[in-house]
Amino acid sequence: MTTASAAISTIPVSMSSREIAELTGKRHSDVMRDIRSMLEQVGEGERKFASTYNDAQGKLRECYNLPKDLTITLVAGYRSDLRLKIVRRWMELEATPAFKAPTNMREALMLALDQQEEIERQKALIDAAAPKVAALDRICTADGSYGLTEAAKILQVKPKALIAFMATSQWIYRRNNGKNWLAYQAKIDAGYLWHKIGTYTDPNGEEKTRDTVKVLPKGLTKLAEIVPGAKVPMDLTQMEARPFSKKPEQVS
């Protein structure tokens, strides 16, 4: 075997911004922001590392693929435990055997067989996820809105867990330690949430107004993707959505 025929073709190892976000527990949008800031500071162009992926809805989204040096530079300011996760992941990536280009017919046939097995495995995963995707599609196109407790019931998580997630993820907040939850304007603008302003009579007989946060179908679909432990029932006939027939009030 000649030196040329024995040459090894390697695929450059990189780490995506999505994997960095998953390993560090940060939101992907925040990791993307950190990457853009870092690239500007070190004088590197974004386009060189830009890439795309398809989300759960099949929509094309932006991401970055970083080499080891820029990944380590990125997480240098993160907590020690998060940096350690990244370093250990890089050790795993570097320990993975490099891809070898087939040098004869037998190796080419074996590679083709392995690729076919991987295609079949991916197809099986897609088929298994199809019912959930269909359920999310039905939610997204539904005509209704849901209270926080109703949304938690649909997502099969505890109401306290859902509310805590939404509060820490800047979906909802309380003004001046008030009792009622309010929606962040960004989530209203995105079509995820809206405010229902109702009236009630207090014990003194005074009529007052009260804000109630409602989750719209688009918001419920998004929460199903990002809330830890969330599950979507395959049979959505039990969903008791309240008709959404008027424009949401824009509350700042």
SULMOVEN-V455586 format. One record per run of one state. SS is the DSSP state (H for helix, E for strand, L for the rest). FROM is the first residue (numbers start at 1). LEN is the number of residues. If there is no record, write none. Layout:
# SULMOVEN-V455586
ss=(SS,SS)
from=(FROM,FROM)
len=(LEN,LEN)
This chain:
# SULMOVEN-V455586
ss=(L,E,H,L,H,L,H,L,E,L,E,L,H,L,H,L,H,L,E,L,H,L,H,L,E,L,E,L,H,L,E,L,E,H,L,H,L,E,L,E,L)
from=(1,15,17,25,28,43,46,49,50,55,60,67,68,76,80,96,105,141,145,147,148,156,159,169,172,174,182,184,185,190,193,202,207,217,227,236,239,242,243,249,250)
len=(14,2,8,3,15,3,3,1,5,5,7,1,8,4,16,9,36,4,2,1,8,3,10,3,2,8,2,1,5,3,9,5,10,10,9,3,3,1,6,1,3)
